[in-house]
Amino acid sequence: MIFEQVYKSSKVIERHRLAPLCVEREQYLRHMLEEGYSHRTLTNAASYMLHAIQILGLRELRVVHEEEIERAAEFWAEYRGPFRDPGHSQYGSPRSFIKYVCAWFRFNGKLALSPDPPFHEQTHAFSNALRSTYGLAAVTARGYSNRAQVFLTWLAA
């Protein structure tokens, strides 16, 4: 199973396995693994999904808006209990929480859609060109196109 590939500790594996939405979390982690994400990214995603389930009180997936995830991220950022290591502030930021949790809900078709950002068509074409022309992994091409998106939005402002 995927949790055994992500974690070594049997306690952590058990915590993930017993939490709600196990199948949905496993499917997303498997997808990430197939897309070429690093082991660290997989552990981050697994952790953030588990925290999101607890904070949002989820027993089944439902449609959520990004604003609800942002509020959950702020709540989580202030949490200082046993499952939050303050020494990992760079990777434990509300911004990271939002990024990982939104991606999981988007993967499952449960993130309320917002309008496409400006230059979406151009950056999507750029990402496809990077993959087909240079053979870049999807995650790498997406990273470049996201940076291009930020630059083009800044340039147009």
C-alpha positions in Angstrom: 0.0 0.0 0.0 1.0 3.6 -0.6 1.4 4.6 3.1 4.1 1.9 3.6 6.0 3.5 0.7 5.7 7.0 2.2 6.3 6.2 5.9 8.5 3.9 7.9 6.9 4.2 11.3 4.1 1.6 11.9 2.4 4.1 14.2 2.2 6.8 11.5 1.1 4.3 8.9 -1.6 3.1 11.3 -2.8 6.7 11.9 -3.1 7.3 8.2 -4.8 4.0 7.6 -7.4 4.5 10.3 -8.3 8.1 9.4 -11.3 8.9 7.2 -11.0 9.1 3.4 -8.2 6.5 3.3 -9.0 5.4 -0.2 -9.2 8.9 -1.6 -5.9 9.9 0.1 -4.2 6.7 -1.2 -5.4 7.4 -4.8 -4.0 10.9 -4.7 -0.6 9.8 -3.3 -0.4 7.1 -5.9 -1.2 9.7 -8.6 1.6 12.0 -7.2 4.0 9.1 -7.2 3.2 8.3 -10.9 3.7 12.0 -11.7 7.2 11.9 -10.3 6.9 13.9 -7.1 9.6 13.4 -4.5 9.3 11.4 -1.4 9.4 14.6 0.7 6.5 16.0 -1.3 4.5 12.8 -0.8 5.0 12.9 3.0 4.0 16.6 3.1 0.9 15.9 1.1 -0.1 12.9 3.2 0.4 15.0 6.4 -1.6 18.0 5.1 -4.4 15.8 3.9 -4.7 14.2 7.3 -4.7 17.5 9.1 -7.3 18.9 6.6 -9.6 16.0 7.3 -9.4 16.6 11.0 -9.8 20.4 10.9 -12.7 20.3 8.3 -14.4 17.4 10.1 -14.6 15.4 6.9 -16.0 11.8 6.9 -16.6 12.0 3.1 -15.4 14.3 0.4 -17.5 17.3 -0.4 -17.1 20.4 -2.5 -15.1 23.1 -0.6 -14.2 26.6 -1.6 -10.6 27.8 -1.4 -11.6 30.3 1.3 -12.6 27.5 3.6 -9.3 25.8 3.1 -7.6 29.2 3.8 -9.4 29.4 7.1 -8.5 25.8 8.0 -4.8 26.7 7.1 -4.8 29.6 9.5 -6.3 27.4 12.2 -3.7 24.8 11.6 -0.8 27.3 11.5 -1.7 28.3 15.1 -2.0 24.7 16.3 0.9 23.7 18.6 -0.1 20.2 19.6 1.8 16.9 19.3 1.3 16.6 15.5 2.9 20.0 14.8 6.6 20.5 14.9 7.3 24.2 15.2 10.8 23.6 13.9 9.4 22.9 10.5 7.9 26.3 9.9 9.0 26.6 6.3 7.1 23.4 5.4 4.4 24.0 7.9 3.1 27.3 6.6 -0.5 28.1 5.9 0.6 28.6 2.3 1.9 25.1 2.0 -1.3 23.7 3.7 -3.4 25.6 1.1 -1.3 24.4 -1.8 -1.4 20.7 -0.9 -5.0 20.6 0.3 -6.4 22.5 -2.7 -4.5 20.2 -5.1 -6.0 17.1 -3.4 -9.6 18.5 -3.6 -8.9 19.6 -7.2 -7.7 16.1 -8.1 -11.0 14.7 -6.7 -13.1 17.3 -8.5 -14.2 18.7 -5.1 -12.6 22.2 -5.2 -15.1 24.9 -6.1 -14.0 26.3 -9.4 -12.7 29.8 -9.6 -12.2 31.6 -13.0 -9.1 30.8 -14.9 -6.3 33.2 -14.2 -5.1 35.6 -16.9 -2.8 34.0 -19.5 -4.1 30.5 -18.5 -4.3 29.3 -22.1 -0.7 30.5 -22.9 0.8 29.0 -19.8 -1.0 25.7 -20.4 0.3 25.6 -24.0 3.8 26.4 -22.7 3.6 23.5 -20.2 2.5 21.1 -23.0 5.3 22.3 -25.2 7.9 21.8 -22.4 6.7 18.2 -22.0 6.5 17.3 -25.7 9.6 19.2 -26.9 12.0 18.7 -24.0 10.5 15.6 -22.4 10.1 17.2 -19.0 8.1 15.5 -16.3 4.6 16.9 -15.8 5.4 18.3 -12.4 8.5 20.1 -13.7 6.7 21.6 -16.7 3.9 22.7 -14.4 6.4 24.4 -12.1 7.9 26.4 -15.1 4.4 27.3 -16.4 3.3 28.5 -12.9 6.4 30.7 -12.7 5.5 32.1 -16.2 2.0 32.7 -15.0 3.2 34.8 -12.1 5.6 36.7 -14.3 3.0 37.4 -17.0 0.4 38.5 -14.4 3.0 40.9 -12.9 4.0 42.2 -16.3 0.4 42.9 -17.3 -0.3 44.8 -14.0 
